[in-house]
């Protein structure tokens, strides 16, 4: 089957399971190149499962539906193949590699596949990481580890960035710093999907929003429409 849509990233009626638990139930949306999309909903709505499905991780299992990146099918790919095509997931647990310095983590991310940003460019955008380049990565603060996780994604060939709970567990002042980094990423035109419980913070950075409830999309519109719709936010986001 050939994709005929014009969208840069297309999700078509995907259904995904953890074992026999039916989690993602017919999700569809489109993303234009350079757009930032907030994927929102209460805890248990299926947001992270959707993101993991789009990144083609082994678990959850995609049982039906299609995912297209720039006209190329993703739904028939494994996670390493999706990464080679330019899908980069920054998971909630960050996956920083212990026993390695900041710079060694960055270098290791470029060992296989197409290289994205050069390390010196990363240091220009993340001066804190330049200061910490020789420090063992797990000894950094949570905010600094989040910066490193994002930087490692940028060090690879990147077409779509997935951020899963980038503000989780961070102090408000650090959230502002990470927000600034995500804003820079948006401003240079990297297509991004953000899953985040801090919905207002995510919406401030986004062009559009998709709200999920019990594995299905219940609302899709502009980020500003969600910010302006108090009833919608109260019903589905508890804000």
C-alpha positions, 0 to 999 in steps of 0.5 A, spaced: 500 500 500 502 506 498 501 512 502 497 518 499 497 523 505 501 530 504 503 530 512 510 529 514 508 524 519 501 520 519 498 515 524 492 511 521 487 507 526 493 504 530 491 499 535 496 497 540 496 492 546 500 490 552 499 482 552 492 482 552 490 489 555 487 493 549 491 500 550 491 504 544 484 504 541 484 507 534 488 513 534 489 517 528 492 524 527 497 528 522 503 532 523 506 537 519 514 538 518 516 542 524 510 542 528 510 541 535 504 536 538 502 535 545 499 529 546 495 530 553 490 526 558 490 524 565 494 518 567 492 511 564 489 515 558 494 511 553 499 517 552 506 513 553 503 507 550 502 511 544 508 514 544 512 507 545 508 504 539 510 510 534 517 509 536 516 501 534 518 499 541 517 491 542 512 492 547 507 494 546 505 490 540 502 494 534 496 489 532 493 494 526 494 500 523 499 504 519 504 509 521 508 513 515 514 518 516 515 522 510 511 517 505 515 511 508 512 506 512 514 505 519 508 500 522 512 494 519 519 497 522 523 495 529 525 500 533 532 500 531 530 501 524 525 507 526 531 510 529 535 509 523 529 513 519 530 519 524 525 517 530 528 519 536 525 517 543 527 520 549 523 516 554 521 518 561 527 514 565 532 518 560 536 511 559 543 515 561 548 510 561 552 509 567 559 509 568 560 514 562 562 521 562 557 526 559 561 526 552 562 519 552 554 518 552 554 523 546 559 519 542 556 512 544 550 515 541 553 516 534 557 510 533 551 507 529 547 510 524 547 517 521 550 522 525 545 528 527 548 534 530 556 534 531 558 534 539 561 541 538 554 544 536 550 540 541 555 544 546 553 550 543 546 549 545 547 546 551 553 550 555 551 546 561 553 539 558 559 543 555 561 544 563 560 537 565 563 534 559 568 530 563 563 528 569 560 521 570 553 522 567 549 519 572 552 524 578 549 530 574 542 533 577 535 530 574 535 537 569 542 536 567 540 528 565 534 530 561 538 535 557 543 530 556 537 525 554 535 530 549 542 532 546 543 524 545 537 524 541 539 530 537 546 527 536 543 522 531 539 523 525 533 526 527 526 527 523 521 526 529 523 527 536 518 524 541 519 527 549 516 522 554 514 526 560 520 531 560 519 535 566 517 529 570 520 530 577 524 537 576 523 543 580 520 549 577 526 553 575 529 547 572 522 546 568 523 553 565 530 551 563 528 545 559 522 549 556 527 553 553 531 548 550 525 545 547 523 552 545 530 552 541 528 545 538 521 548 536 524 554 533 529 550 529 524 546 526 524 539 529 518 536 528 516 534 536 511 530 540 510 531 547 507 527 552 507 531 559 502 531 565 504 538 566 499 540 560 499 548 560 507 547 560 507 543 554 501 547 550 505 553 551 510 550 546 506 547 542 502 548 535 497 543 536 494 538 541 491 531 541 487 529 548 486 522 549 482 518 554 481 511 555 486 509 549 482 514 544 482 521 542 477 525 544 479 532 542 484 535 537 485 542 535 490 548 536 494 548 543 491 555 544 484 552 543 485 547 549 488 553 553 482 557 552 477 552 553 476 551 561 471 546 560 475 541 556 481 542 560 477 540 567 474 534 564 480 531 561 486 534 564 484 536 571 486 543 570 
